């Protein structure tokens, strides 16, 4: 039994797992204490729940509970990591290395630091979306204080060589941060095996609630320090002040625990669904192009450009399916996806791209329905497309002089 | 972003999708926009050379729902109009009819550009034909319509 609309936009957010919601509820009404209230049972109860959640989050990434700083979400975690390191290590240097395909939470934070005298290198990516490790090595100088590279890209799902980057950073004595939002809970991630010093995590990307995230901050080998960006009370070992979102943390912890326990089996199932979607589309349609490496890719992502068809009109046609597009028409800024641009995809194919983010609750039946619907709509829109006409006439679209 | 009913209607049941023979002397073809901008419209008009009236119009569009609706509406409005009347069609009228939000106004502008391009193409063909001694009837017909 299909339920509509079908949700396949799990990179944007995920539904809260019923088990997570169940764990959270008592902390809204009965166990509602402030975890910082040290003098009564309400506070102690809340604190205990927070520490359980903290440990569950740490266990997901091979860290210790003391290394988990709770934030309001990964955007805040990215800000804390980058600005916190910039301030703390300013005496050592002012150079930061990142990548053009990072999330705006990283890029915009770096842009702000540039205004305050920091020097930022934005590494390019290859066609498959991966950075070139030699480019990274060459970019490091003796004033480099931070390398920040996301583990998994939110648009094309491409996995960067985090362990190798970590090794390079460790060798050169540079702090290494990774935005692990789209990878944690989906692929194995151990902060020690990967030589990671800081990692941003988000609850609502792993079937937990919105409004809570974490920053992993390494305490040993080496000890990493971040200056806080929020002052007021000194919570989270001085790194992040503010009353803790107890129900959120409980939910985040439970979500992390479920991921840790179920990841191996779940990733096999979801990869099979993603591959079924990919194969189904390829079987039915010509001139479609997968954006980013299929090999180094998180199991639930598929990003496809459908030539001669614009993304927003495609989304309109498959109105019973929730996905997103790299088309300018679907973005608030009216710019096409900068990630696809960085992959060398070409604006025309960027406008024609659809991002599918599969998840825990998607089924084979849903995938088959989506393949059918996308096939129908792409076919119909191609019949309406002047680009398709030109191609059928044998015209090379790259040689046309467009009247803009 | 919710679409207006009219945009959805044109998207789901577009009017006049198709093509007219490009080499026909009475057909004007306008091709505007660019793939890298995410909007390309091809608009064609078939003009009755004796009366200077647009007998038929067809479109094909690569673009969002609002772009498709704008060009579909344009073909609806073009049929039965003289070339002069067609050139009076303003993007603001298209935008108002479709209740386009501010971010989509440019789609209606492109539709107006497409209309002008199609008519310009037709006139250029007629002028060339005139120069070659053909189509005097068409030129006379158009002059009569615009008088």
Interface residues (C-beta under 8 A of the other chain):
Chain A: X308 X309 X310 X311 X312 X313 X316 X317 X327 X328 X329 X334 X336 X346 X347 X348 X351 X383 X384 X385 X386 X387 X389 X397 X402 X403 X404
Chain B: X3 X8 X11 X14 X17 X19 X31 X32 X33 X34 X35 X36 X37 X38 X39 X40 X41 X42 X60 X61 X62 X63 X64 X65 X67 X68 X103 X117
